[in-house]
């Protein structure tokens, strides 16, 4: 028998939970290294424009779908049109694939936080530390299990006692840490005369000189891909959280707050990391750090700060740990809610079964760096192991497909008025109405299709 559907007790509870989902490793780990790679200010400007148009369109659509149907992702789309049930299935596959490796990366963050907390932070800066850790047999699995268990414990408690109550505590703490570290980063001065403010200028001032049309196209694709990570769309999360959103609450105001909060933290994540890396490693080191910016380059920065670096490193990885946890909660909740709605399972049963499945898959992924190690080239040209393959399939294939399906369903089948009426049923004003209609019907699906082709290596 289906349990009575829970709901967030207040709009602020919904906003903090949804923002907590959006503010995760995508903002704090991925956003800064993409900004560093793609010219700092140029990437930032393009990202903000896309967030206010493309991102807004997807967030308001998914939250409205969830609230209108009162269903999680797996069954919500079929409620609007049975022919689009496949979109809900794909949207549920995404978090099922993401959860195991997201908790592994959360375990990596926990490992680094533990190292700094116990006074071993300097060791993390040594060459080969990160590689030595992830290629080990037991440590990655143990840290994965701890992080996954913490996530499951929160979801087991439910929407109000678990997700909402934890989000109300963690999100304000997280924001304070982000602001504090960002301010500290701007005060840093290096031995070669570089300052944090110099790094900030590189980060926020657009410089399109020397960039070709193709370069700008690649930055646009990177920024679009980052939006999926940053705002938690096309993976069923916003649909699920929307289904817990009360009918008499102001949907548009809440969506705008989520949009603002997410963009703010993404921007501050860059302020935290890019100026500090610039001071100690220079512009070339900043641009060449890539995905290792947080686990490799930044630990070298902390090592050069001496005692202060140990303290800041401990605070930083604790903050990242909080961000990872608020996001992993939403990923697990999406799968659990879908199982409850689709099969009538209890929350207890769905949580336990999905947690076991995530751990088993997680063990295989961890062993992908030793026992099951292999390399293959992805269609986009990147070299990949098991974790990379799962990340590629979920984020570069399934998520654009889900987003395109959502645009077609809302833009052409049930029409934009379905979302607009749901979002304004309490008399709210639908800001950016005509922008929304144009985006959901034409611009967004075209951009998403191009992104999908780029992910498949068909557009370069």
C-alpha positions, 0 to 999 in steps of 0.5 A, a space after each residue: 500500500 502506498 504511504 501518504 505522500 509527504 510534503 515540505 512544511 514550508 517554502 523555505 524548506 523546499 528552497 533549501 532542500 532543492 538548493 542543497 541538491 543543486 549546490 553539490 560537487 558540480 558547483 564546488 568541484 566542476 564549476 571552478 575547473 571549467 571556468 579556469 579551462 574556458 577563460 574565466 570571465 568568458 565562461 562565467 558570462 555565458 554560464 549566467 546567461 544560460 542559467 537565466 534562460 535555459 536553466 530557468 526553463 528546465 527548473 520551472 518545468 520540472 518543479 511544476 510537473 512534480 507538483 501537478 502530478 504529485 508523483 516522482 520522476 518515474 511515473 510523473 511524465 506518464 501522468 501527463 501523457 502515457 506516450 512519454 512514460 519513457 522519459 520518466 523511466 530514463 529520468 529515474 535511471 540517471 540517479 540510479 547510475 549517479 548515486 554509486 559513483 557520487 558516493 564514491 567521490 563523496 568518500 574521496 572528500 571524506 578521506 581528504 577531510 579526515 586527513 586534514 582533520 588528523 593533521 596529515 593534510 600536508 601528505 595530500 599534496 605529495 605526488 601520487 597521493 590521490 592516485 595511490 588512494 583511489 587505486 587502493 583496495 579497501 580504503 575507497 570502499 570503506 569511505 564510500 560505505 560511510 558516506 552512503 550510509 550517512 546519506 541513507 540514514 537521512 533518507 530513511 527518516 523521510 522528507 520532513 525529519 530527514 531531508 528538510 530538517 538536515 537541509 535547514 541546518 546544513 545549507 546556512 552553514 555551507 553558505 557561511 563556509 563558502 563566503 568565509 573561504 572566498 573572502 580569505 582567498 582574495 586576501 592571499 599574496 604569493 611570493 612571486 607578487 601574484 595576489 588573490 585579487 589578480 586571480 579574481 580579475 582573471 575569473 570575472 573579467 571576460 576576455 574573448 580576444 583570441 577566441 574563435 567562433 569554435 572556441 566560444 561554441 565549446 565554452 557554450 557546450 561546457 556551460 550547458 553541460 555544467 548546468 545539468 550538474 549545477 541545477 539538478 535537472 534532467 535527473 528527476 530530482 526537481 520533479 520529485 522535490 516538486 511533488 512534495 511542494 505544497 499547492 498553496 506555496 509560491 512556486 515562481 518565487 521559490 524557483 527564482 530563489 533556487 536559481 539565485 542561490 545556485 548561481 551565487 554558490 557556483 560563482 563563490 566556488 570559483 572565488 574560493 578556488 581560482 584566485 588561490 590556485 592562481 597565486 601559487 600555481 600561476 595562470 598556466 597551472 590554473 588552466 591546466 589543472 582540469 578535473 584534478 583542480 580540487 584533489 590535486 592542485 588545491 592541496 598543493 596550494 594548502 601545503 604552501 600556506 603552512 599551518 594556515 593551509 592545514 586549517 583552511 584545508 580542513 574547513 574547505 573539505 568539511 564544506 565540500 563534504 556538506 555540499 556533497 551530502 546535500 546532493 547525494 540525499 536528493 539523488 537517493 531520494 529520487 530513486 526511493 520516491 520513484 520505487 515507492 510511487 511505481 511499486 507501492 513500496 514502503 520508504 524503509 524497503 525502498 531505501 534499504 534495497 537501493 542502498 544495497 544496490 548502490 553499494 554493490 555497484 560502488 564496490 565494482 566501481 572502486 575496484 575499477 581502478 585496480 582489479 577491474 582496471 581497463 581503459 577505453 576511449 569515449 566518443 568525445 575522445 576522453 579516456 575512461 574507466 568504469 566510473 568515467 563510463 557511468 558518468 558519461 552515459 548518465 550525464 552526456 547521454 541520458 540527461 540530454 535525452 530526458 531534457 529533450 523529452 521534457 521540452 517536447 512534452 511541455 512545448 508541443 504536446 501538453 503545451 507551455 500553458 500546463 506549466 504556466 497555469 500550475 506555476 501561477 495557480 495562486 495568482 503569482 506572476 510568471 516572470 519571463 513568460 515569453 522567454 519561457 515559451 520560446 525556450 521550451 518550444 524551440 531554443 532549449 531542445 535545439 541546444 540540447 540536441 547539439 549538446 547530445 551530438 557534441 557528447 557523442 563526438 558528432 559535433 566538434 
